[in-house]
Amino acid sequence: MKRIKYFYTMLFFLLLISGKAFSLSVGDTFQNPINAGTFSSSFNYTNTQNTSSGFTNVYGRRPTNDVFHKFTTTTTMDIVLSHCDSEVTDTYVYLLDSSGNLIALNDDGNTCYYGYQAYLVVNDLAAGTYCVVSKGYDINGNIKTTITGSSSAPPMESARIGDKRETAIDAGIFSNYGSYSNTVNTNDGFTNVYGGRSTNDVFYKFTTTSVMDMVFSHCGSVVEDTYLYLLNASGSLITSNDDGNYCSHGYQSRLVMEALPAGTYYVVSKGYNTNGNITTNISGTSFSLSPSGDTRADAINAGTFSSGFTYSDTRNTTNYTNQYNGQASNDVFYKFV
């Protein structure tokens, strides 16, 4: 009996020395994942793990440690994987099938507050068991893995994330400064559920944590004539815009909301009379942090003049936002009389 005990003790230490000891953390390997559960209808799962503690690097090209989560669906679903609100600001996410084969991956999602945090949407994922691998791009730390599933709807109802308010595309959380842009083809599985026009619409959801100046637009869309609606958390209309007279196509919508209170809001984007690719742009800056001259309403006053004059002022546009013209750079507003 002592010989057997001695044998297993020595075997453990040999494995430990060779670096092949068993995983000490659930979620450290594909064979030992954290079980997120089995789902037959819409669900939302969130788990935060510190990859600095008890995890190793066994998947992907990056040298950082990874966390494995497993989930099972019993029906076809639209799946969203995200690392929004993680402490690690630059992440990777991989979706694997039950055999460990790669289905899809994302590096920079451009959806979370930190645009380098991963965000991946997979529509019509068949019923089955899947694995999610989460890791930092170049550092380890706390990574929040969120797995969201929406049941593929029966005929005549929504089958796409973003087709209605209840399954709105998450544009993220805005705390001080932030911007979001996404292009959707409204011909691709979307329906008409909002507004007076007969075209299909796309719903976006975003949250602000403080009073903010917000700008919404369809600049850059293929559809040249659009409608944009801003709704509150209950889905009631706050305001809307038809012809923004701002984008290169003047009939594309643009809406400016100054001092929008903290809360959750929805943006509905649709064409005026055609479906197609619509780009929805959302940007915001904290109302309390907005520098003077950031908007036309808060233009820097150069003065009132009744004869020849010269005025000069220097501003660093880093802390300003892009409110005017088609260029991507920030602008400063001045007024004079």
C-alpha positions as CSV (number, residue, x, y, z in Angstrom):
1,M,0.0,0.0,0.0
2,K,2.9,2.3,0.9
3,R,4.5,1.5,-2.5
4,I,1.3,2.5,-4.4
5,K,1.0,5.8,-2.5
6,Y,4.7,6.5,-3.1
7,F,4.3,5.8,-6.8
8,Y,1.4,8.3,-7.2
9,T,3.2,10.9,-5.2
10,M,6.3,10.7,-7.4
11,L,4.2,10.7,-10.5
12,F,2.5,13.9,-9.5
13,F,5.8,15.6,-8.8
14,L,7.2,14.4,-12.1
15,L,4.3,15.8,-14.0
16,L,4.5,19.1,-12.0
17,I,8.2,19.4,-12.8
18,S,7.7,18.7,-16.5
19,G,5.0,21.4,-16.7
20,K,2.3,18.8,-17.5
21,A,0.4,18.8,-14.2
22,F,-3.4,18.8,-14.4
23,S,-5.1,22.2,-14.8
24,L,-5.5,23.9,-11.4
25,S,-8.3,26.2,-12.6
26,V,-11.6,25.3,-14.2
27,G,-11.6,27.0,-17.6
28,D,-7.9,26.6,-18.2
29,T,-8.3,24.1,-21.1
30,F,-10.7,23.0,-23.8
31,Q,-11.2,19.7,-21.9
32,N,-12.0,21.5,-18.6
33,P,-14.1,24.6,-19.5
34,I,-16.3,26.7,-17.3
35,N,-19.9,25.5,-18.0
36,A,-22.1,28.4,-18.8
37,G,-25.2,26.2,-19.1
38,T,-27.7,24.7,-21.5
39,F,-30.3,27.0,-23.1
40,S,-33.4,26.4,-25.0
41,S,-34.5,30.1,-25.3
42,S,-33.0,33.6,-25.1
43,F,-30.3,33.9,-22.4
44,N,-27.6,36.2,-21.1
45,Y,-24.5,34.7,-19.3
46,T,-21.7,36.7,-17.7
47,N,-18.5,35.6,-16.0
48,T,-15.3,37.4,-15.0
49,Q,-12.0,35.7,-14.6
50,N,-8.5,37.0,-13.9
51,T,-6.2,35.3,-16.4
52,S,-3.2,36.2,-14.3
53,S,-4.1,33.6,-11.7
54,G,-4.2,29.9,-12.4
55,F,-4.6,30.1,-16.2
56,T,-2.1,29.3,-19.0
57,N,-1.7,30.0,-22.7
58,V,-2.9,27.0,-24.7
59,Y,-4.9,28.5,-27.6
60,G,-4.4,31.2,-30.2
61,R,-1.3,33.1,-31.5
62,R,-1.1,35.6,-28.7
63,P,1.2,34.7,-25.7
64,T,-1.4,35.6,-23.1
65,N,-3.4,33.2,-20.9
66,D,-6.9,32.1,-22.0
67,V,-10.2,31.1,-20.3
68,F,-12.5,28.5,-21.8
69,H,-16.3,28.7,-21.4
70,K,-18.7,26.0,-22.7
71,F,-22.4,26.5,-23.6
72,T,-25.1,24.4,-25.2
73,T,-28.1,25.4,-27.2
74,T,-31.0,23.1,-28.0
75,T,-32.3,25.3,-30.8
76,T,-30.9,27.6,-33.5
77,M,-29.9,31.0,-32.0
78,D,-28.3,34.3,-32.8
79,I,-25.3,34.5,-30.5
80,V,-23.3,37.6,-29.3
81,L,-19.9,37.2,-27.5
82,S,-18.4,40.2,-25.9
83,H,-15.7,41.5,-23.5
84,C,-17.3,44.8,-22.8
85,D,-16.6,46.2,-19.3
86,S,-13.4,44.1,-18.9
87,E,-10.4,45.6,-17.1
88,V,-8.2,44.3,-19.9
89,T,-8.9,46.9,-22.7
90,D,-7.6,44.9,-25.7
91,T,-8.9,41.3,-26.1
92,Y,-9.5,38.4,-28.4
93,V,-12.5,36.0,-28.5
94,Y,-12.8,32.7,-30.3
95,L,-15.8,30.5,-30.9
96,L,-15.1,26.8,-31.3
97,D,-17.3,23.9,-32.1
98,S,-17.6,20.8,-29.9
99,S,-14.5,19.3,-31.5
100,G,-12.4,22.4,-31.0
101,N,-12.6,23.6,-34.6
102,L,-12.6,27.4,-35.0
103,I,-16.0,28.8,-36.2
104,A,-15.3,32.6,-35.9
105,L,-13.1,35.1,-34.0
106,N,-12.9,38.8,-33.2
107,D,-10.1,41.1,-32.2
108,D,-11.3,44.7,-32.2
109,G,-15.0,44.8,-31.9
110,N,-15.4,48.6,-32.0
111,T,-18.5,48.2,-30.0
112,C,-17.5,48.3,-26.3
113,Y,-16.4,51.6,-24.6
114,Y,-12.9,50.4,-25.3
115,G,-13.0,49.7,-29.0
116,Y,-10.2,47.1,-28.8
117,Q,-12.3,44.8,-26.6
118,A,-13.7,41.8,-28.6
119,Y,-17.3,41.7,-29.8
120,L,-18.6,38.9,-32.1
121,V,-22.0,38.3,-33.5
122,V,-22.9,34.9,-35.0
123,N,-26.4,34.7,-36.6
124,D,-28.3,31.4,-36.9
125,L,-25.9,29.3,-34.9
126,A,-27.2,25.7,-35.0
127,A,-28.2,23.8,-31.9
128,G,-25.2,22.2,-30.3
129,T,-22.3,22.6,-27.8
130,Y,-19.8,25.3,-28.3
131,C,-16.7,26.7,-26.6
132,V,-15.7,30.4,-26.1
133,V,-12.0,31.2,-25.6
134,S,-11.2,34.6,-24.1
135,K,-7.8,36.2,-23.8
136,G,-6.0,39.5,-23.7
137,Y,-4.1,40.8,-26.7
138,D,-0.9,41.5,-24.9
139,I,-1.6,41.4,-21.1
140,N,-3.4,39.2,-18.6
141,G,-6.0,40.4,-16.1
142,N,-9.7,40.5,-15.5
143,I,-11.7,39.6,-18.6
144,K,-15.5,39.7,-18.5
145,T,-17.0,37.2,-20.9
146,T,-20.6,37.8,-21.8
147,I,-22.5,35.2,-23.9
148,T,-26.0,36.3,-25.1
149,G,-28.4,34.2,-27.1
150,S,-31.6,35.1,-28.9
151,S,-33.9,32.4,-30.2
152,S,-34.3,32.3,-34.0
153,A,-37.9,33.4,-34.3
154,P,-40.6,31.5,-36.2
155,P,-41.8,32.8,-39.6
156,M,-43.2,36.3,-39.8
157,E,-41.2,37.4,-36.7
158,S,-37.8,38.8,-36.1
159,A,-34.9,36.4,-36.9
160,R,-32.1,38.9,-36.6
161,I,-30.4,40.8,-33.8
162,G,-31.4,44.4,-34.2
163,D,-34.8,43.7,-35.9
164,K,-36.8,44.9,-32.9
165,R,-36.2,46.8,-29.6
166,E,-36.1,43.7,-27.5
167,T,-33.1,42.3,-29.5
168,A,-31.4,45.7,-30.3
169,I,-27.8,45.7,-31.3
170,D,-25.8,46.8,-28.3
171,A,-23.8,50.0,-29.1
172,G,-22.1,50.0,-25.7
173,I,-21.8,52.2,-22.7
174,F,-20.7,55.9,-23.0
175,S,-19.1,57.4,-19.9
176,N,-17.1,60.4,-21.0
177,Y,-16.2,60.3,-24.7
178,G,-17.1,57.5,-27.1
179,S,-18.1,56.7,-30.7
180,Y,-19.7,53.8,-32.4
181,S,-20.4,52.9,-36.0
182,N,-22.0,49.9,-37.6
183,T,-23.4,49.1,-41.1
184,V,-26.3,46.8,-41.7
185,N,-28.1,45.8,-44.9
186,T,-31.8,46.1,-44.0
187,N,-32.6,43.6,-46.8
188,D,-30.9,40.9,-44.8
189,G,-33.5,39.4,-42.5
190,F,-34.9,42.7,-41.1
191,T,-38.6,43.7,-41.0
192,N,-40.7,46.9,-40.7
193,V,-41.8,47.2,-37.1
194,Y,-41.4,51.0,-36.4
195,G,-42.2,54.3,-38.0
196,G,-44.5,55.5,-40.7
197,R,-42.4,54.3,-43.6
198,S,-42.8,50.9,-45.2
199,T,-39.1,50.1,-45.2
200,N,-37.2,47.7,-42.8
201,D,-35.6,49.1,-39.6
202,V,-32.6,48.4,-37.4
203,F,-32.6,48.9,-33.6
204,Y,-29.6,49.9,-31.6
205,K,-29.3,50.3,-27.8
206,F,-26.8,52.4,-25.9
207,T,-26.4,53.6,-22.3
208,T,-24.9,56.8,-20.9
209,T,-23.6,57.1,-17.4
210,S,-23.7,60.9,-17.2
211,V,-25.3,63.8,-19.0
212,M,-23.8,63.9,-22.5
213,D,-23.9,65.7,-25.8
214,M,-24.8,63.0,-28.4
215,V,-24.7,63.0,-32.2
216,F,-26.4,60.4,-34.4
217,S,-26.1,60.2,-38.1
218,H,-26.4,58.0,-41.2
219,C,-23.4,59.6,-43.0
220,G,-21.6,57.1,-45.1
221,S,-24.7,55.0,-45.9
222,V,-25.3,53.5,-49.3
223,V,-29.0,54.4,-48.8
224,E,-29.2,58.1,-49.7
225,D,-32.5,59.0,-48.0
226,T,-33.0,57.8,-44.4
227,Y,-35.0,58.2,-41.2
228,L,-33.6,58.2,-37.7
229,Y,-35.6,57.9,-34.4
230,L,-34.4,58.3,-30.8
231,L,-36.4,56.4,-28.2
232,N,-36.2,56.3,-24.4
233,A,-35.7,53.2,-22.3
234,S,-39.5,52.4,-22.5
235,G,-39.5,52.7,-26.3
236,S,-41.3,56.1,-26.4
237,L,-40.2,58.5,-29.1
238,I,-38.0,61.4,-27.9
239,T,-37.3,62.9,-31.3
240,S,-36.6,62.0,-34.9
241,N,-34.9,63.3,-38.1
242,D,-35.6,62.9,-41.8
243,D,-33.2,65.1,-43.8
244,G,-30.1,66.1,-41.9
245,N,-28.7,68.4,-44.6
246,Y,-25.3,67.5,-43.2
247,C,-23.9,64.3,-44.8
248,S,-22.7,64.2,-48.4
249,H,-26.2,63.1,-49.2
250,G,-28.4,65.8,-47.6
251,Y,-31.3,63.5,-47.2
252,Q,-29.4,61.2,-44.9
253,S,-30.5,61.7,-41.3
254,R,-28.4,63.5,-38.6
255,L,-29.6,64.4,-35.1
256,V,-27.8,66.3,-32.3
257,M,-29.0,66.0,-28.7
258,E,-27.3,68.3,-26.2
259,A,-27.3,67.5,-22.5
260,L,-29.0,64.1,-22.9
261,P,-29.6,62.8,-19.4
262,A,-27.9,59.5,-18.2
263,G,-29.9,56.5,-19.1
264,T,-30.6,53.8,-21.7
265,Y,-31.8,54.8,-25.2
266,Y,-32.6,53.2,-28.5
267,V,-31.8,54.4,-32.1
268,V,-34.0,53.2,-35.0
269,S,-32.5,53.5,-38.5
270,K,-34.4,52.9,-41.7
271,G,-34.5,54.1,-45.3
272,Y,-37.1,56.6,-46.5
273,N,-38.3,54.5,-49.4
274,T,-35.6,51.8,-50.0
275,N,-33.8,49.1,-48.1
276,G,-30.0,48.6,-48.2
277,N,-26.8,49.4,-46.4
278,I,-27.4,51.9,-43.7
279,T,-24.4,53.1,-41.5
280,T,-25.5,54.2,-38.0
281,N,-23.0,56.5,-36.3
282,I,-23.3,57.3,-32.6
283,S,-20.9,59.6,-30.8
284,G,-20.9,61.4,-27.5
285,T,-19.0,63.7,-25.1
286,S,-19.7,64.4,-21.5
287,F,-21.7,67.5,-21.1
288,S,-19.7,68.6,-18.1
289,L,-16.4,67.9,-20.0
290,S,-17.4,69.5,-23.3
291,P,-14.9,72.3,-24.0
292,S,-16.2,75.7,-25.1
293,G,-16.6,75.7,-28.9
294,D,-17.4,72.0,-29.2
295,T,-20.8,72.6,-30.7
296,R,-22.5,75.5,-32.6
297,A,-24.7,76.1,-29.6
298,D,-21.6,76.6,-27.4
299,A,-19.5,78.5,-30.0
300,I,-16.5,80.6,-28.7
301,N,-17.5,84.3,-28.9
302,A,-14.9,86.1,-30.9
303,G,-16.7,89.4,-30.3
304,T,-18.7,92.2,-32.0
305,F,-17.0,94.4,-34.5
306,S,-18.0,97.6,-36.3
307,S,-14.7,98.1,-38.2
308,G,-11.7,96.2,-39.4
309,F,-10.5,93.6,-36.9
310,T,-8.3,90.6,-36.3
311,Y,-9.1,87.8,-33.9
312,S,-6.8,84.8,-33.0
313,D,-7.3,81.8,-30.7
314,T,-5.5,78.4,-30.4
315,R,-7.3,75.2,-29.4
316,N,-6.1,71.6,-29.1
317,T,-8.8,69.6,-31.0
318,T,-8.0,66.3,-29.1
319,N,-10.7,66.9,-26.6
320,Y,-13.3,68.1,-29.1
321,T,-15.7,66.0,-31.2
322,N,-16.6,65.8,-34.9
323,Q,-19.8,67.7,-35.3
324,Y,-19.6,69.3,-38.8
325,N,-18.7,68.4,-42.4
326,G,-17.7,65.1,-43.8
327,Q,-14.2,64.9,-42.5
328,A,-13.4,62.5,-39.6
329,S,-11.4,65.1,-37.6
330,N,-12.7,67.2,-34.7
331,D,-13.8,70.8,-35.1
332,V,-14.0,74.0,-33.1
333,F,-16.9,76.5,-33.4
334,Y,-16.5,80.3,-33.3
335,K,-19.1,83.1,-33.6
336,F,-18.6,86.8,-34.4
337,V,-20.9,89.7,-35.0
